[in-house]
Amino acid sequence: MTRRKLLGLLLAALAGEVRRNMDAPPEVLDYFRRKELAPRFSWLDVWGEEHAHAFTVAGVIDARVLAEFRAGIDKAIAEGKGFETFREEMQKRLTPHGWWGARDVVDPVTGKAKRVDFSVPQRLETTFWSNMRAARAAGQWDRAQRTKAALPYFLYVRTTSAHPRPNHLRFVGVLLPVDDPAWSWMFPPNGWGCKCSVRQISLGQRDRYLEGAKGEDGVWYTDAAPPRNDKRFVNKRTGEVTMVPEGIDPGWHTNPGIGRAKTLGQQLVDRLGEQEPAVARAMTRRFVRTDGFESFVWRAHRREEEWSKLPAATRASATARRAHWDDAPIPVAVLPADLAGGPAVTSIVTATDYAVAHNASHAMTAFEWARVQQLLDVGEVRRRRRDDALQVFAPRSADRSAWWYLILHRDGGRWRIGTQMRASARYAAKEKEAGLLLRQGGATVIEEGAGEIAAEERP
Protein backbone atom coordinates (compact mmCIF):
# COMPACT_ATOMS: atom_id res chain seq x y z
CA MET A 1 0.00 0.00 0.00
CA THR A 2 1.41 3.41 -0.94
CA ARG A 3 1.86 6.13 1.65
CA ARG A 4 -0.59 8.35 -0.17
CA LYS A 5 -3.26 5.63 -0.11
CA LEU A 6 -2.63 4.98 3.57
CA LEU A 7 -2.93 8.68 4.35
CA GLY A 8 -6.21 8.75 2.46
CA LEU A 9 -7.51 5.85 4.52
CA LEU A 10 -6.46 7.55 7.75
CA LEU A 11 -8.18 10.77 6.77
CA ALA A 12 -11.34 8.93 5.83
CA ALA A 13 -11.32 6.93 9.04
CA LEU A 14 -11.08 10.08 11.14
CA ALA A 15 -13.82 11.75 9.31
CA GLY A 16 -22.05 -3.57 12.99
CA GLU A 17 -22.84 -6.43 13.59
CA VAL A 18 -21.08 -9.51 12.23
CA ARG A 19 -23.52 -12.25 11.32
CA ARG A 20 -22.63 -15.82 10.60
CA ASN A 21 -21.66 -16.60 7.04
CA MET A 22 -21.96 -12.94 6.04
CA ASP A 23 -19.19 -10.55 5.09
CA ALA A 24 -18.08 -8.36 7.97
CA PRO A 25 -18.58 -4.60 7.67
CA PRO A 26 -15.27 -3.14 6.48
CA GLU A 27 -15.01 -0.89 9.55
CA VAL A 28 -14.98 -3.93 11.86
CA LEU A 29 -12.16 -5.67 10.02
CA ASP A 30 -10.24 -2.43 9.62
CA TYR A 31 -10.33 -1.82 13.39
CA PHE A 32 -9.10 -5.31 14.17
CA ARG A 33 -6.41 -5.47 11.51
CA ARG A 34 -4.80 -2.21 12.60
CA LYS A 35 -3.98 -3.68 16.00
CA GLU A 36 -0.37 -4.53 16.72
CA LEU A 37 0.68 -7.65 18.60
CA ALA A 38 1.26 -7.04 22.32
CA PRO A 39 2.35 -10.26 24.07
CA ARG A 40 1.45 -9.80 27.73
CA PHE A 41 1.05 -11.96 30.81
CA SER A 42 -1.99 -10.23 32.34
CA TRP A 43 -5.00 -8.44 30.90
CA LEU A 44 -3.99 -5.54 33.17
CA ASP A 45 -0.77 -5.08 31.20
CA VAL A 46 -2.72 -3.56 28.28
CA TRP A 47 -5.02 -0.98 29.76
CA GLY A 48 -8.05 1.05 28.67
CA GLU A 49 -7.66 2.69 25.28
CA GLU A 50 -4.45 0.77 24.60
CA HIS A 51 -6.75 -2.03 23.44
CA ALA A 52 -7.74 0.12 20.47
CA HIS A 53 -4.29 -0.43 18.94
CA ALA A 54 -2.84 -3.42 20.81
CA PHE A 55 -3.93 -7.04 20.39
CA THR A 56 -3.29 -9.18 23.45
CA VAL A 57 -4.48 -12.44 24.99
CA ALA A 58 -3.80 -12.78 28.71
CA GLY A 59 -1.14 -15.37 29.36
CA VAL A 60 0.17 -15.49 25.81
CA ILE A 61 3.67 -14.04 25.93
CA ASP A 62 4.89 -15.85 22.80
CA ALA A 63 4.47 -13.56 19.78
CA ARG A 64 4.16 -16.51 17.39
CA VAL A 65 1.27 -17.98 19.36
CA LEU A 66 -0.35 -14.56 19.73
CA ALA A 67 -0.18 -14.17 15.94
CA GLU A 68 -2.14 -17.42 15.62
CA PHE A 69 -4.87 -16.01 17.86
CA ARG A 70 -5.05 -12.85 15.81
CA ALA A 71 -5.24 -14.80 12.56
CA GLY A 72 -7.99 -17.03 13.95
CA ILE A 73 -10.13 -14.14 15.14
CA ASP A 74 -9.50 -12.24 11.91
CA LYS A 75 -10.78 -15.23 9.93
CA ALA A 76 -13.86 -15.55 12.15
CA ILE A 77 -14.69 -11.85 11.70
CA ALA A 78 -14.08 -11.88 7.94
CA GLU A 79 -16.15 -15.02 7.35
CA GLY A 80 -18.83 -14.33 9.95
CA LYS A 81 -18.08 -17.54 11.86
CA GLY A 82 -19.29 -18.35 15.36
CA PHE A 83 -17.43 -19.55 18.43
CA GLU A 84 -17.58 -23.30 17.72
CA THR A 85 -15.96 -22.86 14.30
CA PHE A 86 -13.37 -20.55 15.86
CA ARG A 87 -12.61 -23.15 18.55
CA GLU A 88 -11.96 -25.83 15.93
CA GLU A 89 -9.75 -23.40 14.03
CA MET A 90 -7.73 -22.54 17.14
CA GLN A 91 -7.19 -26.20 18.00
CA LYS A 92 -5.54 -26.65 14.61
CA ARG A 93 -3.46 -23.51 15.07
CA LEU A 94 -2.34 -23.99 18.68
CA THR A 95 -1.64 -27.73 18.71
CA PRO A 96 1.59 -27.50 16.62
CA HIS A 97 2.92 -24.90 19.10
CA GLY A 98 2.06 -27.04 22.13
CA TRP A 99 -0.49 -24.50 23.34
CA TRP A 100 -3.67 -26.60 23.07
CA GLY A 101 -4.16 -27.92 26.57
CA ALA A 102 -2.78 -27.02 29.97
CA ARG A 103 0.65 -25.45 30.24
CA ASP A 104 2.49 -23.25 32.71
CA VAL A 105 3.42 -19.69 31.75
CA VAL A 106 5.92 -17.69 33.80
CA ASP A 107 5.13 -14.10 34.66
CA PRO A 108 8.14 -12.06 33.45
CA VAL A 109 7.51 -9.52 36.21
CA THR A 110 7.17 -11.75 39.27
CA GLY A 111 8.80 -14.95 38.04
CA LYS A 112 5.79 -16.95 39.22
CA ALA A 113 4.07 -19.49 36.97
CA LYS A 114 0.39 -19.58 36.06
CA ARG A 115 -1.44 -22.42 34.35
CA VAL A 116 -3.37 -21.55 31.21
CA ASP A 117 -5.53 -23.87 29.13
CA PHE A 118 -7.17 -22.65 25.94
CA SER A 119 -8.80 -26.01 25.33
CA VAL A 120 -11.22 -25.06 28.12
CA PRO A 121 -14.22 -23.55 26.26
CA GLN A 122 -14.88 -20.79 28.80
CA ARG A 123 -11.30 -19.51 28.59
CA LEU A 124 -11.27 -19.43 24.80
CA GLU A 125 -14.80 -18.06 24.60
CA THR A 126 -13.84 -15.04 26.71
CA THR A 127 -11.02 -14.27 24.27
CA PHE A 128 -13.31 -14.71 21.25
CA TRP A 129 -16.25 -12.60 22.37
CA SER A 130 -14.18 -9.85 23.96
CA ASN A 131 -12.43 -9.21 20.65
CA MET A 132 -15.56 -9.68 18.55
CA ARG A 133 -17.70 -7.26 20.54
CA ALA A 134 -14.99 -4.61 20.79
CA ALA A 135 -14.44 -4.77 17.01
CA ARG A 136 -18.18 -4.54 16.32
CA ALA A 137 -18.50 -1.56 18.66
CA ALA A 138 -15.62 0.24 16.97
CA GLY A 139 -17.13 -0.48 13.56
CA GLN A 140 -20.53 0.80 14.64
CA TRP A 141 -18.96 3.98 16.02
CA ASP A 142 -17.08 4.56 12.79
CA ARG A 143 -20.23 4.13 10.68
CA ALA A 144 -22.14 6.47 12.97
CA GLN A 145 -19.62 9.25 12.35
CA ARG A 146 -20.40 8.99 8.64
CA THR A 147 -24.19 8.64 8.93
CA LYS A 148 -25.02 10.92 11.85
CA ALA A 149 -26.46 13.62 9.59
CA ALA A 150 -29.44 11.33 8.96
CA LEU A 151 -29.27 9.33 12.20
CA PRO A 152 -27.91 11.73 14.81
CA TYR A 153 -28.79 9.82 18.01
CA PHE A 154 -27.85 6.63 19.84
CA LEU A 155 -30.38 4.72 21.92
CA TYR A 156 -29.02 2.37 24.58
CA VAL A 157 -31.07 -0.82 24.27
CA ARG A 158 -31.61 -3.65 26.71
CA THR A 159 -29.21 -6.58 26.72
CA THR A 160 -30.25 -9.92 25.23
CA SER A 161 -28.91 -11.68 28.32
CA ALA A 162 -31.37 -13.64 30.44
CA HIS A 163 -29.71 -12.22 33.54
CA PRO A 164 -28.95 -8.54 32.87
CA ARG A 165 -26.70 -6.60 35.20
CA PRO A 166 -28.66 -4.05 37.25
CA ASN A 167 -25.93 -1.46 36.82
CA HIS A 168 -26.21 -1.74 33.02
CA LEU A 169 -30.00 -1.49 33.11
CA ARG A 170 -29.64 2.09 34.34
CA PHE A 171 -28.35 2.98 30.85
CA VAL A 172 -31.29 1.43 29.00
CA GLY A 173 -33.50 4.04 27.34
CA VAL A 174 -30.87 6.77 27.34
CA LEU A 175 -31.10 8.83 24.11
CA LEU A 176 -28.15 11.08 23.38
CA PRO A 177 -26.51 12.67 20.31
CA VAL A 178 -23.94 10.45 18.63
CA ASP A 179 -21.14 12.81 19.69
CA ASP A 180 -22.27 13.25 23.29
CA PRO A 181 -19.28 12.82 25.64
CA ALA A 182 -21.22 10.25 27.70
CA TRP A 183 -20.66 7.73 24.93
CA SER A 184 -16.92 7.94 25.63
CA TRP A 185 -17.50 5.87 28.78
CA MET A 186 -20.90 4.13 28.46
CA PHE A 187 -20.76 2.89 24.86
CA PRO A 188 -21.19 -0.90 25.07
CA PRO A 189 -19.77 -3.43 25.66
CA ASN A 190 -19.34 -2.32 29.25
CA GLY A 191 -17.80 -5.41 30.79
CA TRP A 192 -16.72 -9.00 30.38
CA GLY A 193 -19.50 -10.87 28.57
CA CYS A 194 -21.63 -7.73 28.23
CA LYS A 195 -24.28 -8.07 25.50
CA CYS A 196 -25.67 -4.53 25.73
CA SER A 197 -25.89 -2.52 22.52
CA VAL A 198 -26.94 0.82 21.08
CA ARG A 199 -29.11 1.59 18.10
CA GLN A 200 -28.60 4.61 15.86
CA ILE A 201 -31.87 6.50 15.28
CA SER A 202 -33.27 9.61 13.62
CA LEU A 203 -34.49 12.82 15.23
CA GLY A 204 -38.11 11.80 14.56
CA GLN A 205 -37.61 8.44 16.26
CA ARG A 206 -35.99 10.13 19.22
CA ASP A 207 -38.93 12.50 19.62
CA ARG A 208 -41.44 9.66 19.46
CA TYR A 209 -39.61 7.74 22.16
CA LEU A 210 -39.44 10.76 24.45
CA GLU A 211 -43.08 11.74 23.85
CA GLY A 212 -44.40 8.24 24.51
CA ALA A 213 -45.89 7.11 27.80
CA LYS A 214 -43.20 6.56 30.38
CA GLY A 215 -42.50 2.88 30.91
CA GLU A 216 -45.25 1.62 28.58
CA ASP A 217 -42.85 -0.91 27.04
CA GLY A 218 -40.88 -1.42 30.23
CA VAL A 219 -38.33 1.26 29.34
CA TRP A 220 -38.12 4.82 30.64
CA TYR A 221 -36.67 6.92 27.83
CA THR A 222 -34.61 10.00 28.69
CA ASP A 223 -32.35 12.49 26.94
CA ALA A 224 -30.30 13.05 30.11
CA ALA A 225 -26.99 11.27 30.51
CA PRO A 226 -26.74 9.13 33.64
CA PRO A 227 -24.22 10.17 36.32
CA ARG A 228 -20.81 8.49 36.10
CA ASN A 229 -20.47 7.93 39.86
CA ASP A 230 -16.77 7.23 39.40
CA LYS A 231 -14.93 4.79 41.61
CA ARG A 232 -11.17 4.62 42.09
CA PHE A 233 -9.46 1.60 40.57
CA VAL A 234 -5.77 0.81 41.01
CA ASN A 235 -4.16 -1.35 38.34
CA LYS A 236 -2.20 -3.80 40.48
CA ARG A 237 0.23 -4.50 37.63
CA THR A 238 1.20 -0.93 36.81
CA GLY A 239 0.07 1.08 39.83
CA GLU A 240 -1.93 3.37 37.55
CA VAL A 241 -4.99 4.93 39.16
CA THR A 242 -8.10 5.15 36.99
CA MET A 243 -11.55 6.54 37.76
CA VAL A 244 -14.02 3.97 36.48
CA PRO A 245 -17.79 4.70 36.17
CA GLU A 246 -20.04 2.73 38.49
CA GLY A 247 -21.26 -0.56 37.05
CA ILE A 248 -18.65 -0.75 34.29
CA ASP A 249 -15.90 -3.33 34.55
CA PRO A 250 -12.41 -1.85 34.86
CA GLY A 251 -10.74 -2.01 31.47
CA TRP A 252 -14.08 -1.62 29.67
CA HIS A 253 -14.62 2.00 30.61
CA THR A 254 -13.48 3.38 27.24
CA ASN A 255 -15.11 3.53 23.83
CA PRO A 256 -13.16 1.33 21.37
CA GLY A 257 -14.32 3.51 18.47
CA ILE A 258 -12.97 6.68 20.04
CA GLY A 259 -9.82 4.82 21.02
CA ARG A 260 -9.44 3.80 17.39
CA ALA A 261 -9.97 7.40 16.24
CA LYS A 262 -7.29 8.58 18.67
CA THR A 263 -4.93 5.93 17.37
CA LEU A 264 -5.67 6.97 13.81
CA GLY A 265 -5.11 10.60 14.78
CA GLN A 266 -1.65 9.77 16.12
CA GLN A 267 -0.92 7.67 13.02
CA LEU A 268 -1.97 10.56 10.82
CA VAL A 269 0.30 12.95 12.71
CA ASP A 270 3.18 10.49 12.31
CA ARG A 271 2.55 9.97 8.61
CA LEU A 272 2.21 13.68 7.91
CA GLY A 273 5.56 14.21 9.56
CA GLU A 274 7.12 11.92 6.93
CA GLN A 275 5.82 14.01 4.02
CA GLU A 276 7.31 16.99 2.23
CA PRO A 277 6.01 20.23 3.83
CA ALA A 278 3.82 21.10 0.82
CA VAL A 279 2.19 17.67 0.82
CA ALA A 280 1.67 17.75 4.58
CA ARG A 281 0.04 21.19 4.33
CA ALA A 282 -2.34 20.02 1.61
CA MET A 283 -3.33 16.90 3.55
CA THR A 284 -3.82 18.86 6.78
CA ARG A 285 -5.89 21.48 4.96
CA ARG A 286 -8.12 18.70 3.68
CA PHE A 287 -8.46 17.11 7.12
CA VAL A 288 -9.54 20.28 8.98
CA ARG A 289 -12.42 20.66 6.51
CA THR A 290 -13.93 17.23 7.24
CA ASP A 291 -17.00 16.38 9.29
CA GLY A 292 -14.69 14.36 11.51
CA PHE A 293 -12.74 17.47 12.50
CA GLU A 294 -15.94 19.40 13.16
CA SER A 295 -17.13 16.55 15.39
CA PHE A 296 -13.82 16.64 17.26
CA VAL A 297 -14.32 20.33 18.09
CA TRP A 298 -18.00 19.82 18.98
CA ARG A 299 -17.20 16.96 21.36
CA ALA A 300 -14.48 19.03 22.98
CA HIS A 301 -16.94 21.82 23.80
CA ARG A 302 -19.44 19.33 25.20
CA ARG A 303 -16.71 17.98 27.47
CA GLU A 304 -15.99 21.51 28.66
CA GLU A 305 -19.63 21.93 29.67
CA GLU A 306 -19.31 18.88 31.92
CA TRP A 307 -15.82 19.85 33.10
CA SER A 308 -16.96 23.29 34.23
CA LYS A 309 -19.60 21.71 36.52
CA LEU A 310 -17.00 19.78 38.50
CA PRO A 311 -15.65 21.19 41.78
CA ALA A 312 -12.52 23.30 41.44
CA ALA A 313 -10.55 20.81 43.52
CA THR A 314 -11.49 18.02 41.09
CA ARG A 315 -10.50 20.09 38.05
CA ALA A 316 -7.11 20.70 39.66
CA SER A 317 -6.45 16.96 39.84
CA ALA A 318 -4.22 15.51 37.12
CA THR A 319 -6.02 12.16 37.50
CA ALA A 320 -9.41 13.79 36.91
CA ARG A 321 -8.09 15.61 33.86
CA ARG A 322 -6.75 12.41 32.31
CA ALA A 323 -10.06 10.67 32.94
CA HIS A 324 -12.16 13.48 31.45
CA TRP A 325 -10.20 14.61 28.40
CA ASP A 326 -8.92 12.50 25.52
CA ASP A 327 -5.89 14.79 25.15
CA ALA A 328 -4.94 13.01 21.91
CA PRO A 329 -3.12 15.01 19.20
CA ILE A 330 -5.01 15.97 16.05
CA PRO A 331 -3.16 17.72 13.17
CA VAL A 332 -4.33 21.28 12.46
CA ALA A 333 -1.43 22.93 10.61
CA VAL A 334 2.20 22.74 9.48
CA LEU A 335 4.78 25.13 10.88
CA PRO A 336 5.95 27.61 8.20
CA ALA A 337 9.50 27.17 6.88
CA ASP A 338 10.86 30.29 8.61
CA LEU A 339 9.83 28.84 11.98
CA ALA A 340 10.46 25.16 11.28
CA GLY A 341 14.11 25.62 10.39
CA GLY A 342 14.04 25.45 6.62
CA PRO A 343 11.88 24.72 3.56
CA ALA A 344 12.55 20.97 3.75
CA VAL A 345 11.57 20.58 7.42
CA THR A 346 8.09 19.24 8.17
CA SER A 347 6.93 20.18 11.67
CA ILE A 348 3.31 19.27 12.40
CA VAL A 349 1.18 21.48 14.64
CA THR A 350 -1.40 19.58 16.70
CA ALA A 351 -4.30 20.36 19.02
CA THR A 352 -6.13 18.27 21.61
CA ASP A 353 -9.67 18.45 22.94
CA TYR A 354 -8.24 20.01 26.12
CA ALA A 355 -6.52 22.76 24.13
CA VAL A 356 -9.71 23.43 22.17
CA ALA A 357 -12.12 23.67 25.08
CA HIS A 358 -10.48 23.73 28.52
CA ASN A 359 -11.43 27.39 28.94
CA ALA A 360 -14.95 28.44 27.93
CA SER A 361 -13.84 32.04 27.47
CA HIS A 362 -11.49 30.87 24.69
CA ALA A 363 -14.21 28.98 22.79
CA MET A 364 -13.61 28.80 19.02
CA THR A 365 -15.59 27.16 16.25
CA ALA A 366 -14.28 24.39 14.00
CA PHE A 367 -13.89 27.01 11.26
CA GLU A 368 -11.67 29.14 13.49
CA TRP A 369 -9.53 26.15 14.40
CA ALA A 370 -9.27 25.24 10.72
CA ARG A 371 -7.79 28.70 10.17
CA VAL A 372 -4.76 28.14 12.42
CA GLN A 373 -2.53 27.67 9.36
CA GLN A 374 -3.28 31.21 8.20
CA LEU A 375 -2.44 32.64 11.63
CA LEU A 376 0.91 30.84 11.54
CA ASP A 377 1.64 32.04 8.00
CA VAL A 378 0.92 35.75 8.44
CA GLY A 379 0.97 36.45 12.19
CA GLU A 380 3.57 38.14 14.34
CA VAL A 381 5.59 35.44 16.11
CA ARG A 382 7.50 35.65 19.39
CA ARG A 383 9.26 33.15 21.64
CA ARG A 384 8.08 33.43 25.23
CA ARG A 385 11.05 33.86 27.56
CA ARG A 386 9.83 31.80 30.48
CA ASP A 387 9.16 28.53 28.62
CA ASP A 388 10.21 28.95 24.95
CA ALA A 389 6.57 28.66 23.80
CA LEU A 390 5.74 30.24 20.44
CA GLN A 391 3.33 33.18 20.61
CA VAL A 392 1.41 34.08 17.45
CA PHE A 393 -0.53 37.35 17.12
CA ALA A 394 -2.79 38.57 14.30
CA PRO A 395 -5.14 41.59 14.34
CA ARG A 396 -8.89 40.95 14.26
CA SER A 397 -9.76 44.55 13.44
CA ALA A 398 -8.27 47.26 11.21
CA ASP A 399 -7.77 49.59 14.19
CA ARG A 400 -5.77 46.88 16.01
CA SER A 401 -8.07 47.00 19.02
CA ALA A 402 -8.70 43.24 18.92
CA TRP A 403 -6.31 40.34 18.28
CA TRP A 404 -6.07 36.61 17.74
CA TYR A 405 -3.57 35.00 20.09
CA LEU A 406 -2.17 31.48 19.70
CA ILE A 407 0.26 29.70 22.05
CA LEU A 408 2.27 26.66 20.94
CA HIS A 409 4.52 24.36 22.99
CA ARG A 410 7.30 22.18 21.61
CA ASP A 411 6.39 18.48 21.56
CA GLY A 412 9.46 16.61 20.32
CA GLY A 413 9.83 17.47 16.64
CA ARG A 414 6.31 18.92 16.55
CA TRP A 415 4.40 21.76 18.15
CA ARG A 416 1.30 21.40 20.30
CA ILE A 417 -1.22 24.21 20.68
CA GLY A 418 -1.82 25.21 24.28
CA THR A 419 -4.71 27.53 23.53
CA GLN A 420 -6.20 29.90 20.96
CA MET A 421 -8.05 32.98 22.15
CA ARG A 422 -9.39 36.42 21.32
CA ALA A 423 -7.38 39.13 23.05
CA SER A 424 -7.76 42.85 23.61
CA ALA A 425 -5.03 45.20 22.37
CA ARG A 426 -3.94 45.76 25.97
CA TYR A 427 -3.66 42.04 26.75
CA ALA A 428 -1.88 41.33 23.46
CA ALA A 429 0.64 44.08 24.17
CA LYS A 430 1.33 42.68 27.62
CA GLU A 431 1.85 39.17 26.22
CA LYS A 432 4.16 40.50 23.49
CA GLU A 433 6.41 42.03 26.13
CA ALA A 434 6.94 38.53 27.55
CA GLY A 435 8.48 37.25 24.32
CA LEU A 436 11.38 37.80 21.93
CA LEU A 437 10.44 38.81 18.39
CA LEU A 438 11.03 36.11 15.77
CA ARG A 439 8.94 37.48 12.91
CA GLN A 440 7.35 40.91 12.52
CA GLY A 441 4.18 39.90 10.63
CA GLY A 442 0.77 40.94 11.90
CA ALA A 443 0.03 43.23 8.96
CA THR A 444 -2.86 41.13 7.64
CA VAL A 445 -6.17 41.71 9.40
CA ILE A 446 -8.17 38.51 9.91
CA GLU A 447 -11.68 39.50 10.85
CA GLU A 448 -14.28 37.33 12.57
CA GLY A 449 -15.74 34.85 10.06
CA ALA A 450 -13.21 35.86 7.41
CA GLY A 451 -9.91 34.58 6.19
CA GLU A 452 -8.41 32.38 3.52
CA ILE A 453 -11.08 29.69 4.01
CA ALA A 454 -14.10 30.62 1.93
CA ALA A 455 -17.49 30.31 3.60
CA GLU A 456 -18.52 27.40 1.42
CA GLU A 457 -15.40 25.52 2.51
CA ARG A 458 -16.12 25.72 6.20
CA PRO A 459 -16.56 22.45 8.08
Salt bridges, closest charged atoms under 4 A:
GLU17 OE1 - ARG19 NH2 3.81
GLU27 OE1 - ARG143 NH1 3.75
GLU27 OE2 - ARG146 NH2 2.06
ASP30 OD2 - ARG34 NE 3.20
ASP30 OD2 - ARG260 NH2 2.13
ASP45 OD1 - ARG237 NE 2.88
GLU49 OE1 - LYS262 NZ 2.31
ASP62 OD2 - ARG64 NH2 3.23
GLU68 OE1 - ARG93 NH1 2.87
GLU68 OE2 - HIS97 NE2 3.14
ASP74 OD2 - ARG33 NE 2.71
GLU89 OE1 - LYS75 NZ 3.36
GLU89 OE2 - ARG93 NE 2.86
ASP104 OD1 - ARG115 NE 3.01
ASP107 OD2 - ARG237 NH1 2.53
ASP142 OD1 - ARG260 NH1 3.28
ASP179 OD2 - LYS148 NZ 2.65
ASP179 OD1 - ARG299 NH1 3.25
ASP180 OD2 - ARG302 NH2 2.71
ASP207 OD1 - ARG206 NH1 2.69
ASP223 OD2 - ARG206 NH2 3.36
ASP230 OD1 - ARG228 NE 2.90
ASP249 OD2 - ARG165 NH1 3.31
ASP270 OD1 - ARG414 NH2 2.57
GLU274 OE1 - ARG3 NE 3.90
GLU274 OE1 - ARG271 NH1 3.45
GLU305 OE1 - ARG302 NE 3.47
ASP326 OD1 - LYS262 NZ 3.97
ASP326 OD2 - ARG303 NH2 3.52
ASP327 OD2 - ARG321 NH2 3.17
ASP338 OD2 - ARG439 NE 2.90
ASP353 OD2 - ARG303 NH1 3.54
GLU368 OE2 - ARG422 NH2 2.77
ASP377 OD2 - ARG281 NH2 2.71
GLU380 OE2 - ARG382 NE 2.76
GLU380 OE1 - LYS432 NZ 3.19
ASP387 OD2 - ARG384 NH2 2.82
GLU448 OE2 - ARG396 NH1 2.73
GLU448 OE2 - ARG422 NE 2.74
GLU452 OE2 - ARG285 NH1 3.75
GLU457 OE2 - ARG285 NH2 3.52
GLU457 OE2 - ARG289 NE 3.85
